[in-house]
Amino acid sequence: MSKKLKILHIGNIAGNAYLNAKFLRGQGLVVDVISHDYSDLISSPEWFDARTQEKDVSEILKTGNTKNIDLKFKRPSWYISGSLEEISKKYGYSYIFSVLLIQKNFANHFFKKRVGNLNYLWLKICQRFNPYWQIMSIKEYHYYQSLIKKFSKFFPERSDQLTIQDIIPYTNAVRAFKHIFEKYNLVQAYATEPIYTLLANKRPYIAYEHGTIRDLPFEDSAQGRLTALAYRMADFVLITNPDNIRAAKKLNLKKFNSIPHPITEKWVKEKIKMPKDKSFNLFCPSRHDWDMKNTHYFIHAFAKILKKTKKPVTLILVKWGSNIKKSQSLIKKLGIEKHVKWIELTPKNLYFQNIARSNVVLDQVYWVGMGGIVPEAMLFGKPVLVSYDAKLCQWMFPDPPPVLSVFTIDDIYKTIVDLLEKPKKAKEIGKEGQKWFNKYHSKKIIVKKHLEIYKKLLKGI
């Protein structure tokens, strides 16, 4: 591919845009990342690539930044973050720009002073061809009307049809993005960011979902409707969660393919000191959001395991999610506090140390696919428990990953007891996981898939 091509990745939830861009820049492509109006620490470049110390974690989480800590890490110049107003200025655009002021001032000043009574006639003409002339140009109005018709055509069965009122709140930001997008040959937009590429009429654009289309496009909301249309009209869609093949079919997507979640591999070669205790460690890094992850299933199963075995077993949980207090109360109620260890949410270098020190990793028991935890565990050769439907996910991974699929508390209990009694089995599953990761989920696979799609979309440019 020509090095003259410029590609933009916009939106950086879970650090996916940052990691994908970094992988692609390693192949010589010119790829920038914009993360606007979003300052989640766990998506920042520092979270993935800085070498943090355990003593620094509480300070990082407390302040939400790393400014006062020497991480020996500098953000790359191609990663552009901040408010949209700040970012647009860097691209030479004044974000605070109102069509209302231009058109209203023109009408009031020019016609009122020079033509007098024709001022009223001018307003009527504007309203006839563009009822929203005060907040959008006639060109914008007609384009948005065409999108409303497209929504009706693509989703005629929906009672919640797209309206101009859904679009109006986006118009100011879309003008800024339109100016920015003109600098690039292709835009890869993550999560709900394809709304901006659609409204800015940028072509070609790729819509990249990481759980986005599971429920959101079907919501009765402006964001839901625009997300549905943005993915339906994308030049290509990349799907990271295999179970979302159902959503892809429901949206009737025409051009889509699977792509693995990007996983940083830089810490796998670190020499990690193993704990001296002989406890069998179960590491559960999933969020404590019971309705989305069913993290409490592992707590209930762990209580049953402690009654079954005399071997020392420890459940390691992360202080992350909206139901932490509920989990803590449940642990207390079950009387298993002394067997549970709570740790802070940590940057990746420390997070991978906890994976390396564990015997088994526990993901989620809710949706039947996999996110980032499963491949991270397999990268380090650890068996991982997750609810996984191999048949549903076969379109993405023809050879199913060697995960331990669980759907109930009893499933979790039986699976872990089996691993406790057969430690060699756990190691064998871990080794198989490493082989599978290298074949289906590595950085090389992610880069290869991106390049194949880019070549098709940018052919002739």
C-alpha positions in Angstrom: 0.0 0.0 0.0 1.2 3.5 -0.8 2.7 5.4 2.2 1.1 8.5 0.9 -2.3 7.2 2.1 -3.5 8.6 5.4 -5.8 6.6 7.6 -7.7 7.8 10.7 -9.0 5.7 13.5 -11.6 7.5 15.6 -12.8 6.5 19.1 -10.6 4.6 21.5 -12.8 2.5 23.8 -10.8 -0.3 25.5 -7.7 1.1 23.7 -8.6 -0.8 20.5 -8.0 2.1 18.2 -4.6 2.8 19.8 -3.5 -0.8 19.6 -4.7 -1.4 16.0 -3.1 1.8 14.8 0.2 0.9 16.6 0.2 -2.5 14.9 -0.5 -1.0 11.5 2.1 1.8 11.9 4.6 -1.0 12.6 4.0 -2.0 9.0 4.8 1.4 7.7 1.2 2.8 7.3 0.4 6.4 8.2 -2.4 5.9 10.8 -3.6 8.5 13.3 -5.9 8.1 16.2 -8.4 10.7 17.5 -9.9 10.1 21.0 -12.3 13.0 21.5 -14.2 14.0 24.7 -13.1 10.7 26.3 -10.6 10.4 29.0 -11.1 6.9 30.4 -7.7 6.0 32.0 -8.1 2.3 31.1 -8.2 3.1 27.4 -5.1 5.4 27.4 -1.8 4.5 25.8 -0.2 4.6 29.3 -2.5 1.8 30.5 -1.2 -0.5 27.8 2.4 0.4 27.3 3.8 2.2 30.4 5.7 0.4 33.0 3.8 1.0 36.2 4.7 0.0 39.8 2.2 -1.4 42.3 2.8 1.5 44.6 1.7 3.9 41.9 -1.6 2.3 41.1 -3.7 3.8 43.9 -2.4 7.3 43.0 -3.2 6.7 39.3 -6.7 5.5 40.1 -7.3 8.3 42.6 -6.3 11.2 40.4 -7.3 9.6 37.0 -4.0 10.7 35.4 -0.3 9.8 35.4 1.1 13.3 35.3 2.8 13.1 38.7 4.3 9.7 38.1 7.4 9.0 36.1 6.4 6.2 33.8 9.2 6.6 31.3 6.6 6.7 28.6 5.7 9.4 26.2 2.4 9.4 24.2 3.1 9.1 20.4 2.3 12.2 18.4 -0.1 10.3 16.2 -2.4 9.8 19.2 -4.6 12.9 19.4 -6.9 13.3 22.4 -8.8 16.1 24.2 -12.1 17.9 23.5 -13.4 18.0 20.0 -13.0 21.8 20.1 -9.3 21.5 21.0 -8.7 18.8 18.4 -10.5 20.6 15.6 -8.3 23.7 16.2 -5.3 21.5 15.6 -6.7 20.7 12.2 -7.4 24.4 11.5 -11.1 24.4 12.1 -13.1 26.7 14.5 -15.5 24.3 16.2 -17.8 27.0 17.6 -19.3 27.9 14.3 -23.0 28.6 13.7 -24.9 28.6 10.5 -27.6 30.4 12.4 -25.5 33.5 13.0 -24.3 33.6 9.4 -27.8 33.3 7.8 -29.7 35.3 10.4 -27.2 38.2 10.4 -27.2 38.2 6.6 -31.0 38.3 6.4 -31.4 40.9 9.2 -28.5 43.2 8.1 -28.5 43.1 4.3 -32.2 42.8 3.5 -33.5 44.9 6.4 -31.2 47.8 5.7 -31.1 47.7 1.9 -34.3 46.2 0.8 -36.6 46.7 3.8 -39.8 44.7 3.5 -38.1 41.9 1.5 -36.6 40.7 4.7 -39.8 38.8 5.6 -40.0 37.4 2.1 -36.4 36.1 2.4 -37.2 34.3 5.6 -40.2 32.6 4.0 -38.1 31.5 1.0 -35.5 30.0 3.4 -38.1 28.1 5.4 -39.7 26.8 2.2 -36.6 25.0 1.0 -35.0 24.3 4.4 -37.3 24.5 7.4 -34.2 24.2 9.6 -32.3 27.0 7.8 -31.3 28.5 11.2 -29.2 25.6 12.2 -28.1 23.8 9.0 -27.4 24.6 5.4 -29.7 23.6 2.6 -27.0 21.1 1.5 -26.9 19.5 4.9 -30.7 19.5 5.2 -31.1 17.6 1.9 -28.4 15.1 2.8 -30.0 14.4 6.2 -33.4 14.0 4.5 -31.8 11.3 2.2 -30.5 9.5 5.3 -34.0 9.5 6.8 -35.4 8.0 3.6 -32.6 5.3 3.7 -33.5 4.4 7.3 -37.1 3.9 6.3 -36.0 1.8 3.3 -33.6 -0.4 5.3 -35.7 -0.7 8.5 -39.4 -0.4 7.3 -40.6 -2.7 10.1 -39.4 -0.3 12.9 -42.0 1.8 14.6 -39.3 4.2 15.7 -38.2 5.9 12.5 -35.3 8.3 12.1 -36.2 12.0 12.2 -34.4 15.2 11.6 -34.7 15.8 15.4 -32.4 12.8 16.0 -29.7 14.4 13.8 -29.8 18.0 14.9 -27.8 17.5 18.1 -24.9 16.1 16.0 -24.7 18.9 13.4 -22.1 21.2 15.0 -19.7 18.3 15.7 -20.3 16.8 12.3 -19.0 20.0 10.6 -15.8 19.8 12.6 -15.4 16.1 11.7 -16.1 16.7 8.1 -13.2 19.1 8.0 -10.9 16.6 9.8 -12.0 13.7 7.6 -11.0 15.5 4.5 -7.4 15.1 5.5 -7.6 11.2 5.3 -8.2 8.6 2.6 -10.1 6.3 4.9 -11.6 6.5 8.4 -12.1 3.6 10.7 -14.7 4.5 13.3 -15.2 2.6 16.5 -18.3 1.8 18.5 -20.8 4.7 17.9 -18.3 6.9 16.1 -19.6 5.7 12.7 -22.5 8.1 13.3 -20.1 10.9 12.5 -18.6 9.4 9.4 -22.1 8.7 8.1 -23.4 12.3 8.9 -20.3 13.8 7.4 -20.7 11.7 4.3 -17.2 10.4 4.5 -16.2 7.6 2.1 -14.9 5.1 2.5 -15.4 4.4 6.2 -15.2 1.2 8.2 -17.5 0.7 11.2 -15.6 -1.3 14.0 -17.8 -2.9 16.6 -16.7 -4.2 20.0 -20.0 -5.2 21.5 -21.7 -2.1 20.0 -24.2 -3.8 17.8 -25.4 -6.4 20.3 -28.2 -4.2 21.6 -27.6 -0.5 20.9 -28.8 -0.4 17.2 -32.2 -1.8 18.2 -32.9 0.8 21.0 -35.7 3.3 20.6 -33.3 6.3 20.8 -31.6 8.7 18.4 -28.3 7.1 19.1 -29.7 3.6 18.5 -31.3 4.6 15.2 -28.2 6.4 13.9 -26.0 3.5 15.0 -28.1 1.1 13.1 -28.0 3.2 9.9 -24.3 4.0 10.3 -23.4 0.3 10.4 -25.9 -0.6 7.6 -24.4 2.0 5.3 -20.7 1.5 6.2 -18.3 0.5 3.4 -17.2 -2.3 5.6 -17.9 -3.6 9.1 -15.4 -5.3 11.4 -16.9 -7.5 14.2 -14.8 -8.5 17.2 -17.4 -10.4 19.2 -18.4 -13.6 17.4 -21.9 -13.8 18.9 -22.7 -10.5 17.1 -23.2 -12.4 13.9 -26.9 -12.5 15.0 -27.0 -8.7 15.2 -25.2 -8.4 11.8 -27.9 -10.6 10.2 -30.6 -8.6 12.0 -29.2 -5.3 10.6 -28.8 -7.0 7.2 -25.2 -6.0 6.9 -23.8 -6.7 3.4 -20.0 -6.3 3.8 -18.5 -7.5 7.1 -15.9 -9.8 8.5 -14.5 -10.9 11.8 -11.4 -9.5 13.4 -9.9 -10.4 16.8 -9.6 -7.9 19.7 -6.1 -6.4 19.6 -4.0 -7.7 22.5 -0.8 -6.1 23.5 1.9 -8.8 23.5 4.8 -6.7 24.7 4.6 -7.9 28.4 4.6 -11.7 27.6 8.4 -11.9 27.6 8.7 -10.3 31.1 10.3 -12.4 33.8 7.6 -12.6 36.4 8.3 -13.7 39.9 5.9 -16.5 41.0 4.3 -16.5 44.4 5.9 -18.7 47.1 2.5 -19.9 48.4 1.1 -23.1 47.0 -2.5 -21.9 46.7 -4.4 -22.7 43.6 -5.2 -19.2 42.3 -8.5 -18.4 40.4 -8.1 -14.9 38.9 -11.4 -13.2 37.9 -10.6 -9.8 36.2 -14.2 -9.3 35.0 -16.2 -6.3 36.1 -18.6 -6.7 38.9 -21.7 -5.8 36.8 -23.9 -8.7 37.6 -26.5 -8.0 34.9 -23.8 -8.0 32.2 -21.1 -10.4 33.4 -22.7 -12.6 36.1 -19.5 -12.3 38.2 -21.5 -13.5 41.2 -21.8 -16.9 39.6 -18.1 -17.4 40.3 -18.5 -16.4 44.0 -21.3 -18.9 44.5 -19.3 -21.6 42.8 -16.2 -20.8 44.8 -18.1 -21.3 48.1 -19.1 -24.7 46.9 -15.5 -25.6 45.9 -14.2 -24.7 49.3 -16.6 -27.2 50.8 -15.5 -29.9 48.4 -11.7 -29.6 48.6 -9.1 -29.4 51.3 -6.5 -27.9 49.0 -5.7 -24.2 49.5 -7.6 -22.2 46.9 -7.8 -18.4 46.5 -10.2 -16.3 44.5 -8.7 -13.1 43.2 -11.2 -10.4 42.4 -10.7 -6.9 40.9 -12.3 -3.8 42.4 -14.1 -2.8 39.3 -17.8 -2.4 38.4 -21.0 -1.1 39.8 -21.8 -4.1 42.0 -18.6 -4.4 44.0 -20.5 -3.8 47.3 -23.0 -6.5 46.4 -20.2 -8.9 45.7 -18.5 -8.1 49.0 -21.8 -8.6 50.8 -22.3 -12.0 49.1 -18.8 -13.1 50.1 -19.4 -12.1 53.7 -22.8 -13.9 53.7 -21.2 -17.1 52.4 -18.4 -16.8 55.0 -15.5 -17.1 52.5 -13.7 -13.7 53.1 -10.4 -15.2 54.2 -10.2 -17.1 50.9 -10.9 -14.1 48.7 -8.2 -11.5 47.7 -9.2 -8.1 46.3 -6.9 -6.2 44.1 -7.0 -2.8 42.4 -7.7 -2.4 38.7 -4.2 -2.3 37.3 -2.5 -1.2 34.0 -1.6 -4.0 31.7 2.0 -4.7 32.8 0.7 -5.5 36.4 -2.5 -7.1 35.1 -0.5 -9.6 33.1 1.6 -10.4 36.2 -1.6 -11.5 37.9 -2.6 -13.7 35.0 0.9 -15.2 35.0 0.6 -16.0 38.7 -2.8 -17.6 38.4 -3.7 -21.2 37.7 -7.1 -20.5 36.1 -8.6 -17.3 34.7 -12.4 -16.6 35.0 -14.1 -14.4 32.4 -17.9 -13.9 32.1 -21.0 -16.1 32.1 -23.5 -14.0 30.1 -23.1 -13.6 26.3 -21.8 -16.6 24.4 -18.7 -15.2 22.8 -15.4 -13.8 24.1 -13.8 -10.4 24.6 -10.3 -9.5 25.6 -9.8 -11.6 28.7 -9.9 -15.0 27.0 -7.1 -14.3 24.5 -5.1 -12.5 27.2 -5.3 -15.6 29.4 -4.4 -17.9 26.4 -1.4 -15.7 25.5 0.0 -16.6 28.9 -0.9 -20.3 28.7 -3.7 -20.2 31.2 -7.0 -22.2 31.0 -10.0 -19.9 31.0 -13.6 -20.3 31.9 -16.2 -18.4 29.9 -19.7 -19.0 28.4 -18.9 -19.9 24.8 -21.0 -21.3 22.1 -18.7 -22.9 19.6 -21.4 -23.5 17.0 -22.6 -19.9 17.0 -19.0 -18.6 16.9 -17.8 -21.0 14.2 -18.0 -18.4 11.5 -15.2 -16.4 13.2 -13.2 -19.3 14.6 -13.6 -22.5 12.6 -11.3 -24.2 15.2 -12.9 -23.4 18.5 -10.6 -22.0 21.2 -9.7 -24.4 23.9 -11.8 -22.6 26.5 -13.7 -24.3 29.3 -17.3 -23.3 28.4 -19.5 -22.8 31.4 -23.1 -21.5 31.7 -24.2 -22.2 35.3 -22.9 -22.1 38.8 -22.8 -25.9 38.8 -20.8 -25.8 35.5 -18.2 -23.6 37.1 -18.0 -25.7 40.2 -17.6 -29.0 38.4 -15.0 -27.6 36.0 -12.7 -26.1 38.6 -12.9 -29.1 40.9 -11.9 -31.2 37.9 -8.9 -28.9 37.3 -8.0 -29.1 41.0 -7.9 -32.8 40.8 -6.0 -32.9 37.5 -3.4 -30.1 37.6 -1.6 -31.6 34.5 -4.9 -31.1 32.5 -4.9 -27.4 33.4 -1.4 -27.0 32.0 -2.2 -28.9 28.8 -5.2 -26.7 28.2 -3.0 -23.7 28.7 -0.5 -24.8 26.2 -3.2 -25.5 23.6 -4.5 -22.0 24.3 -1.1 -20.5 23.4 -1.0 -22.4 20.2 -4.5 -21.3 19.3 -3.8 -17.6 20.1 -0.8 -17.6 17.8 -2.9 -19.1 15.0 -6.1 -17.1 15.3 -5.6 -14.1 17.5 -2.1 -12.7 17.3 -1.0 -9.2 16.1 0.0 -10.7 12.7 -3.5 -11.9 12.1 -5.0 -8.5 13.0 -2.6 -6.7 10.7 -3.2 -9.1 7.9 -7.0 -8.7 8.1 -6.8 -4.9 8.2 -4.5 -4.8 5.2 -6.7 -7.0 3.1 -9.7 -4.8 3.7 -7.8 -1.6 3.2 -6.5 -2.7 -0.2 -10.0 -3.5 -1.4 -11.5 -0.2 -0.2 -8.5 2.0 -1.3 -8.0 0.4 -4.6 -7.3 3.1 -7.2 -6.7 5.8 -4.7 
